[in-house]
């Protein structure tokens, strides 16, 4: 079994090893967030697939905080993958970014290890949205002895204030639903001009926004993040990138 990181959304950011494995395996499994939704991860690698000889599985990992519903989805995915593995077929589970950094694969991996510890799992690293977003914005993540924190945005206000004070660079993931609250904290700390919002990095609809004020009150894309630095260098672009 393979866990293949496919990068943030740009097919050209696939590694050669990821491409080789996706082309060669008989089964490719891809996650999606809802039954009726297409898999974004699958759309990134569709050009590599030969559906006449490859089975493509799309597994729903629901966007919910309901523990029982999530547990059932993870177990279903693990059972589906292991059924193919036990038939003697290699399976590649593809995931955006890197398999070991806040990825859907980690939930599946938990049950694969528990139910079938004898099954070898090879992990193929991928370009993360974090490094791709920093490149798109032209913002350094860390220099010299600077400290970098990467975390989901769903922390309390006081916890976020603490991270923003203690680290030189903070990357906030899953920020869409939390944006207005986070922006208020940035203004309070005088950091609203030291931050950049990046949406769907590497895709045709990539957007890099330095003027965060224009995003307040908007319905933002789930696949977005914020990079905040104490050092303001690089945060005065001539124009937005979209």
Secondary structure, DSSP 4 states (H G I P E B T S, - for coil): -EEEE-BSS-GGGS-HHHHHHHHH-SEEEEEESSTTSPPHHHHHHGGG--TTT-EEEEEE--S---HHHHHHHHHHHHHHHHHHHHTT--EEEEESB-TTSS-THHHHHHHHHHH-TTS--EEE----HHHHHHHHHT--S--TT--EEEEES-S-HHHHHHHHHH-SEEEEES-GGGHHHHHHHHHHTT-TTSEEEEESTTSTT-EEES-GGGGTT----SSEEEEEESS-TT---SS-B-
